[in-house]
Amino acid sequence: MSRGQPDVAQRPVGAVLLASVLWGTTGVVAHQAPEGSDQLLVGLSTFGFGGLLLLVLDPRPTTRLLRDARRLPLALLGAVGVSLYASLYYVAMDRVGVAIGNVLALGSGPIFAVLLELVVDRRRIDPRWAVAAAVTVVGVALLAGSAGSAPGGRPVSGVLLALGAGFGYALYS
């Protein structure tokens, strides 16, 4: 290996690290948007820009998907999940704050994923997973309860929006 070139095997690691940093800061960045910013537009534009960037950087997965008509319905369902997540997540952050919104959206995602597996794939729940899910639900409920009840029902609507984002996350994950 020459000194000037990074090891090819390390490139995916760097890409995952960069994606993690970018993913982990989206809620904070959106929360810091100028006063009056439309959070729905922020969410949809970030995911739209990200999708176009992925298409430009590597069009092969999209090309393969479009050639295989059998996979298209599943891809469209994934697109619905991404759109649902993007449209609800940022609005939820605006209503209940980044900390609570993130815990609700991302903490509920695995719960919704297993519920989808129960309904769609008719899978059984492992007892250990059931205990973990129960602890998660209690923790998320306690956190959601701490959102308070400000005038106008913003925290309640924010909690519901964050849970909807969690469902969208589960749908495309």
C-alpha positions in Angstrom: 0.0 0.0 0.0 1.4 3.4 -0.9 1.5 6.2 1.7 -0.7 8.6 -0.2 -3.7 6.4 -0.6 -6.0 5.3 2.1 -6.6 1.6 2.5 -9.6 0.6 0.3 -11.0 -1.5 3.2 -11.1 1.6 5.4 -13.3 3.7 3.0 -16.6 2.0 4.1 -15.6 2.6 7.8 -15.0 6.3 7.0 -18.3 6.5 5.2 -20.2 5.0 8.1 -18.6 7.3 10.6 -19.4 10.3 8.4 -23.0 9.2 8.0 -23.3 8.6 11.8 -22.1 12.2 12.5 -24.4 13.7 9.9 -27.3 11.5 11.1 -26.7 12.3 14.7 -26.7 16.0 14.2 -29.8 16.4 12.0 -32.2 17.1 14.9 -29.9 19.7 16.5 -29.3 21.4 13.1 -33.0 21.6 12.3 -33.7 22.9 15.8 -31.2 25.7 15.3 -32.8 26.7 12.0 -33.9 30.4 11.7 -37.0 31.4 13.6 -40.1 30.6 11.5 -38.5 27.9 9.4 -41.0 25.4 8.1 -39.7 22.2 9.8 -41.7 20.0 7.4 -39.8 21.6 4.5 -36.5 21.2 6.3 -37.1 17.5 6.8 -38.3 16.8 3.3 -35.5 18.8 1.7 -32.7 17.2 3.7 -33.9 13.7 2.8 -34.5 14.8 -0.8 -31.1 16.3 -1.1 -29.5 13.2 0.6 -31.4 10.9 -1.8 -30.3 12.9 -4.9 -26.7 12.9 -3.6 -26.7 9.2 -3.2 -28.1 8.8 -6.7 -25.4 11.0 -8.1 -22.6 9.3 -6.1 -23.6 5.8 -7.0 -26.6 5.3 -9.4 -26.1 1.5 -9.7 -28.5 0.4 -6.8 -31.3 2.6 -8.2 -30.6 1.2 -11.7 -30.7 -2.4 -10.5 -33.9 -1.7 -8.5 -35.7 -0.2 -11.5 -34.8 -3.3 -13.6 -36.3 -5.7 -11.1 -40.0 -5.0 -11.1 -40.6 -7.5 -8.3 -38.6 -5.4 -5.8 -40.3 -2.1 -6.8 -43.3 -2.4 -4.4 -41.0 -3.0 -1.5 -38.8 0.0 -2.5 -41.9 2.2 -2.8 -43.0 1.1 0.7 -39.5 2.1 1.9 -39.9 5.4 0.2 -43.2 6.0 2.0 -41.4 5.2 5.3 -38.5 7.6 4.5 -41.0 10.3 3.6 -43.1 9.7 6.7 -40.0 9.8 8.9 -38.6 13.0 7.3 -41.9 14.8 7.3 -42.8 14.0 11.0 -39.3 13.9 12.7 -38.4 17.6 12.3 -41.8 18.9 13.2 -41.7 16.7 16.3 -38.3 18.1 17.3 -39.7 21.6 17.0 -42.7 20.8 19.3 -41.1 18.7 22.0 -37.4 19.4 21.7 -34.5 17.5 20.3 -33.8 15.2 23.4 -37.3 14.0 23.9 -38.1 13.9 20.2 -35.1 11.8 19.4 -35.7 9.3 22.2 -39.4 8.9 21.1 -38.7 8.7 17.4 -35.7 6.4 17.5 -36.6 4.5 20.7 -40.0 3.6 19.2 -38.6 2.5 15.9 -37.5 -1.0 17.0 -40.9 -1.5 18.8 -42.7 -0.7 15.6 -40.4 -2.9 13.6 -41.2 -5.9 15.7 -44.9 -5.1 15.6 -44.7 -4.9 11.8 -42.9 -8.3 11.8 -45.7 -9.8 14.0 -48.4 -8.5 11.6 -46.7 -8.9 8.2 -44.4 -11.9 8.7 -46.4 -13.5 11.6 -43.2 -14.0 13.7 -43.3 -14.9 17.3 -41.8 -12.6 19.9 -38.8 -13.9 21.8 -39.4 -13.6 25.6 -36.1 -11.7 26.2 -37.1 -9.3 23.5 -40.6 -8.9 25.1 -38.9 -7.9 28.4 -36.6 -5.4 26.6 -39.5 -4.0 24.7 -41.5 -3.5 27.9 -38.7 -1.7 29.6 -38.3 0.5 26.4 -42.0 1.3 26.3 -42.0 2.2 30.0 -38.9 4.4 29.6 -40.3 6.1 26.5 -43.6 6.7 28.3 -41.9 8.2 31.3 -39.9 10.5 29.0 -43.0 11.5 27.0 -44.8 12.2 30.2 -42.1 14.7 31.2 -42.8 16.7 28.0 -45.5 18.5 30.1 -48.7 20.0 28.8 -48.0 23.4 27.4 -50.9 25.5 26.1 -52.1 24.4 22.6 -51.2 20.8 23.1 -47.8 21.1 21.3 -46.1 18.5 23.5 -48.9 16.0 22.9 -48.9 16.6 19.2 -45.1 16.5 19.2 -45.1 13.1 21.0 -47.5 11.7 18.5 -45.5 13.1 15.6 -42.3 11.6 17.0 -44.0 8.2 17.4 -45.2 8.6 13.8 -41.6 9.3 12.8 -40.6 6.1 14.7 -43.1 4.1 12.6 -41.7 5.6 9.4 -38.2 4.7 10.6 -39.3 1.1 11.2 -41.0 0.9 7.9 -37.8 1.7 5.9 -35.3 0.1 8.2 
